[in-house]
């Protein structure tokens, strides 16, 4: 897939994520206050899938696979922390610190 195909695919997936979040909120599965965290988590999952699709196929001046994977995990961690903030802010802090620690460990073990 070319870069423009991936961008168009990502735009389509993002629209599907928005629709899924709206349907979950309208049907009462989640409250409207959780719409943004659900979109963040689903977008993070898409970023991880996109990193898997691009593994080993990076081009010059393009964002690396590890960077895309890290942003996906970051989006998931922020969405989960946002949800857990309603329960107790300590859980949000724990999720954020675990995500940062995991990414730091993964970055230190990465080899070029």
DAMO-V839014 format. One record per backbone hydrogen bond with DSSP energy under -1.0 kcal/mol. NH is the residue of the N-H (numbers start at 1). CO is the residue of the C=O. E is the energy in kcal/mol with one decimal. If there is no record, write none. Layout:
BEGIN
NH:CO:E, NH:CO:E
END
This chain:
BEGIN
6:2:-2.0, 7:3:-2.0, 8:4:-2.2, 9:5:-2.5, 10:6:-2.6, 11:7:-2.1, 12:8:-2.2, 13:9:-2.5, 14:10:-2.5, 15:11:-2.1, 16:12:-2.0, 17:13:-2.4, 18:14:-2.3, 19:15:-2.3, 20:16:-2.6, 21:17:-2.4, 22:18:-2.5, 23:19:-2.7, 24:20:-2.3, 25:21:-2.1, 26:22:-2.9, 27:23:-2.2, 29:24:-1.5, 30:24:-1.4, 34:31:-1.7, 35:32:-1.1, 38:34:-2.0, 39:35:-2.1, 40:36:-2.5, 41:37:-2.5, 42:38:-2.5, 43:39:-2.3, 44:40:-2.2, 45:41:-2.2, 46:42:-1.9, 47:43:-2.3, 48:44:-2.0, 49:45:-2.2, 50:46:-2.8, 51:47:-2.2, 52:48:-2.0, 53:49:-1.9, 54:50:-1.8, 57:54:-2.4, 62:59:-1.5, 68:64:-1.8, 69:65:-2.5, 70:66:-2.6, 71:67:-2.2, 72:68:-1.8, 73:69:-2.3, 74:70:-2.3, 75:71:-2.3, 76:72:-2.1, 77:73:-2.5, 78:74:-2.5, 79:75:-2.4, 80:76:-2.5, 81:77:-2.5, 82:78:-2.3, 83:79:-2.0, 84:80:-2.6, 85:81:-1.5, 86:83:-1.1, 88:84:-2.7, 92:88:-1.0, 93:89:-2.0, 94:90:-2.3, 95:91:-2.4, 96:92:-2.3, 97:93:-2.6, 98:94:-2.5, 99:95:-2.2, 100:96:-2.4, 101:97:-2.5, 102:98:-2.6, 103:99:-2.4, 104:100:-2.2, 105:101:-2.4, 106:102:-2.5, 107:103:-2.4, 108:104:-1.9, 109:105:-1.6
END
